[in-house]
Amino acid sequence: MKYKEVVRGKFISRPNRFIANVEIDGEIQIVHVKNTGRCKELLVEGADVYLSVSDKAERKTKYDLIAVEKVCGDQARLINMDSQIVNDVAEEYLKELFPNAYIKREVTYNNSRFDFYIENGENKGFLEVKGVTLENEGVVSFPDAPTVRGIKHLNELILAHKQGYFACVLFIIQMNGVKYFTPNDKTHKEFGEALRSAKEKGVKIMAIDCLVEPNSIKFGKEVDVLLQ
């Protein structure tokens, strides 16, 4: 997935979860943040960020914050934090994984709306996507904040599997060069417990990394999932 036009800036502050103040070409601009998660470990004052430029004149903000350079020692890791693009990345991945499958986005099942419904031959099922931006020394985890909605999705996937569908959670890691994925029990132990329970009850748990550039993101390779 490519962005049309991207500029670089310096992160200043985040007044609320929807906007940030960013210095671009020497001027402070109010920009839209395309991720409502906390992202406190990413959006630190002075961090280099990348912003896509909107061509819609009616918008209140001209820029969307889509990526950030996270500096650890002498190394910098580029992390895409656009939560709205992960389903596009997932769809490209699914189409390569199942080239002859019928794939439909945003499908309601029981009391949830899953990101994807897939028919591959006689196999039918649902897949839910979660974007991952939280990283510590190469280990990535989810969530970065408690997610009751995430637990609800897992319980609905368990129900779908009981009713004969295949069910899967796909974690899209919005960076590359990571060691493995694990649930963030420290932030939300209940989600980690629900994820382990889902696996025990037949839900497939997958994670893939991404090749990230300032102006693009593309699915990479499968990443090990460690639940214990």
N, C-alpha and C positions, 0 to 999 in steps of 0.2 A: 504494500500500500504506500502510495506516494502523496505527499502534500505539495500543492501547487507552488507556493512561495513561502520560504522560511527565513526568519531573521534571528540574530543572536541578541541576547540582552543580559542584564544583571538583575537577579532577584533582590527586591528590597524588603517587601513585607506582604502579608496576606490578611487584609482586614476581615474577610470572612471566607467561607469555603468556596465561594463562586468567583471571587476576583482576587487579583494580586496587583501590587505596584511593582513595575519593572522598569529599569533604566534602559532605554533603547536610543542609541546615537546621542547620548548626553541629555535626553529628556525623560522625565518620569511619565510613564503611561499606565493607565488602568487597563488590565487585560483580563480576559476570561480564563479561568482555570478549568481545564477539561477533565478534572478528577475531583470529586467531592470528598474523597478520603482525607485523612489527616495529613499524610505525607510530610510529617514534621522532620523526619530524618533527611528528606530531600530538599525541601524548600527552606533553606537556611540563608540568611542574609549574605549577599555577595556571590551566591552560586551562579554559575553560568547556565542560562536557560535558553531554550529555543522556542520560537513562536511562529505559528502559521498565520499568514496574513489573509484576512477576509476580504472578498471583493463585493460584499453586500453593503450598499450604502446606508441601508436602514438600520444596521446594527448599532448598538450603543458602544461596543468596543471593537476596535479594528483588529485586535490580536487575540489568538488562542494560545495559551501556554501548553505545549505538547511534550516537552522533553527537558531533562535536566542532567547536568554533569555532577555526579557524586564523587567527591574527592576523598580518598583514603590514603594518607601518607603521600607517596610520590605518584600514585596512580589515580586515574579518573575513569569512572565507569559511566557510560551514557545510558540513561534509563528513559524510555518512553513512558509518559504518565497520562496518556490520552485514553481514558476509560471507554470512550465512545468508539474506538477503532479496534478493540480486541475481538469483537464479533466478526468484523471483516477479515481479520487475520485468521480466526478460527474457520470461517467459511472457506477461505482459500486452502487451508490445511485439509479440511474434510473433503473437498473436491478432489484433492490429489490422493488422499487416502482411499476414498470410495468414488472412483471416476464415473461409475455407472449408476450411482445411487440417486434417489429423489431426496432432495434436501430443502427443507422449508424453515424459515426463520420465524421466531416469535409465535409459538404455538401453545394454546391453552390446554392444560390437562388437569382435571380435578380442580384444585384451588390455587394452582400456580400457572405461571406462564414461563415455559422453558425457552431457552435461546434457540434450540434447533430440534426439529423432528426429522428423522432419517428413516428411509426405507431402502434397504440394500438387499435385493432378492426377497427372500421370505422373512428376513429380519427387519423388525420395526422397533423404533425406540426413540428416546429423548436424550439430549445432551445439554448440559448447563455449563456456561463459560464463566470463569472468574479471572480477572486480570490481577497480576501480581507485580508489585513494585517494591515490596519490602525486602531488603537484602542486608545481611551481616556476615562479613568475611566469606562471601561466596555462597552462603546458605540463604535460600529464599523461602519466604513463608507468607501465609495468608490466614486470617485477615490482619489489617493494620488497625482495625477498630472493631468492637463487638458487632456482629451481624446476625440479628434474629432472622432476617430474610434468608440468609445463607443456610441456616439450620432448617428453615421451612422447605427450601428447595431440596435439601438432602432427604428429608422425610418423604417428600412427594416422589423423589426418584426411587426410594425403597418401595413405595407402594406400586409404582409403575412396574418395577421389576417383578414384584409378587404377582402382578396381573399379566405377566407374560411378555412384557417389553424388555428390550435391553436398555440399560440406563448408565449414563456416564457423566462424570464431572471432568472438565478439561480446564486446567490451570494454564493460562497464557502468561508466561514469564516475560515481562517487557524489557528484557536485557539478555545478554549472552555471557558465556564464560562462567556459569555458576556450577556449584558442586552438586546440590540436590535440593528438592523441595520438601518442606515439612509443615504441618499445621502450626499456627502460632498459639500454642496453648497458654503462653504467658499473658497474652492480650484477651483471648476468648477461649477458655478451656472447653466450654460447652460445644463450640464449633469443632474443635479437634476430636472430642468424644463422638460427636455426630458423624464426622468423616470416617472415623475408624469403624463405627457401627455400620455405616453405609457399605463400606468395603466388605465387612463380614457377611452382609446380607445380599451381596451380589452386585452392588454398584461398582462399575469400573472407575478407578481414579487414575487420571493421566496428567502429565505436565509436559509442556514443550517450551523451549526458550525461543528467543527472537533475535534476528539480526537487525540491529538498530543503527540508523544513521540520523543526522539532524533532520533530514527531509523525507525519511521513509522508515518503514518497519515491515519485516517479512518473517514468517514462521521459520524456525530453525530445526532443531532436533529434539528428540524426546529426552526428558530429564528424569533421573531416578526420583521416586517418591518414597520417603521414609515416614511412616506413620507412628512408629513407636519411639 
